[in-house]
Amino acid sequence: MTQTKKVIKVGIADLNIAKSPDVIRTSGLGSCVGVVVYDLNEQIAGMSHIMLPDSQVTKQTVMNEYKYADTAIDILIEKLLAQHARKLLLKAKIAGGAQMFQMNSSSDVMRIGPRNVDAVIDRLKQHQIPIIASDVGGSNGRTIEFDPSTGELHIRTVSKDEKII
């Protein structure tokens, strides 16, 4: 019997989990970073669409924890472990973090894409999750789709061919 493959969607400032045979996808990655954490043995993956590096700077009284690298990655890992992923087998792939607009300022505040990438890398290091592959930076937006059965991350950009990492 052939299993039908569903596409699990992840919105902006969102996260979700997919198990094989399903795939998981997010689009609209400009300065945002798509983080995939997965256990290939269990064929399960979580994806987060991170908008900003640090929740500590928010002035919102009600905060969307999925929006920030420092909170979303923690939640993503918790959800994977609750679905029987094994911490020692977790690996990551990341994409996004583009500098979408040229800035005449050297202000770090305007370098959102690179700051997001740095925050994601730091948080994954804190959890001792190796980043197996990445496609970050540049000035193009991306759409990514991950297949938990193969570990392949398909990356599409407007001006380039599809890439698999």
ChimeraX attribute file (.defattr): number of C-alpha atoms within 10 A of each C-alpha:
attribute: neighborCount
match mode: 1-to-1
recipient: residues
	/A:1	3
	/A:2	5
	/A:3	8
	/A:4	9
	/A:5	12
	/A:6	13
	/A:7	16
	/A:8	18
	/A:9	18
	/A:10	20
	/A:11	15
	/A:12	19
	/A:13	20
	/A:14	19
	/A:15	26
	/A:16	21
	/A:17	23
	/A:18	23
	/A:19	21
	/A:20	19
	/A:21	17
	/A:22	20
	/A:23	21
	/A:24	25
	/A:25	24
	/A:26	24
	/A:27	20
	/A:28	17
	/A:29	23
	/A:30	25
	/A:31	30
	/A:32	33
	/A:33	33
	/A:34	36
	/A:35	29
	/A:36	30
	/A:37	29
	/A:38	31
	/A:39	24
	/A:40	19
	/A:41	14
	/A:42	16
	/A:43	18
	/A:44	25
	/A:45	32
	/A:46	25
	/A:47	31
	/A:48	30
	/A:49	30
	/A:50	32
	/A:51	23
	/A:52	24
	/A:53	25
	/A:54	16
	/A:55	18
	/A:56	9
	/A:57	8
	/A:58	12
	/A:59	8
	/A:60	8
	/A:61	6
	/A:62	7
	/A:63	11
	/A:64	14
	/A:65	18
	/A:66	24
	/A:67	23
	/A:68	26
	/A:69	30
	/A:70	22
	/A:71	18
	/A:72	26
	/A:73	27
	/A:74	15
	/A:75	16
	/A:76	22
	/A:77	23
	/A:78	13
	/A:79	17
	/A:80	22
	/A:81	14
	/A:82	10
	/A:83	14
	/A:84	11
	/A:85	22
	/A:86	16
	/A:87	16
	/A:88	9
	/A:89	13
	/A:90	23
	/A:91	20
	/A:92	21
	/A:93	21
	/A:94	24
	/A:95	28
	/A:96	31
	/A:97	31
	/A:98	25
	/A:99	21
	/A:100	16
	/A:101	12
	/A:102	9
	/A:103	10
	/A:104	7
	/A:105	9
	/A:106	8
	/A:107	8
	/A:108	9
	/A:109	8
	/A:110	15
	/A:111	19
	/A:112	20
	/A:113	26
	/A:114	22
	/A:115	20
	/A:116	26
	/A:117	27
	/A:118	14
	/A:119	20
	/A:120	26
	/A:121	18
	/A:122	14
	/A:123	18
	/A:124	21
	/A:125	12
	/A:126	9
	/A:127	13
	/A:128	13
	/A:129	19
	/A:130	15
	/A:131	17
	/A:132	10
	/A:133	15
	/A:134	16
	/A:135	19
	/A:136	22
	/A:137	19
	/A:138	15
	/A:139	16
	/A:140	20
	/A:141	22
	/A:142	28
	/A:143	19
	/A:144	25
	/A:145	23
	/A:146	28
	/A:147	24
	/A:148	27
	/A:149	19
	/A:150	12
	/A:151	22
	/A:152	15
	/A:153	24
	/A:154	17
	/A:155	21
	/A:156	18
	/A:157	16
	/A:158	10
	/A:159	9
	/A:160	10
	/A:161	9
	/A:162	13
	/A:163	13
	/A:164	15
	/A:165	15
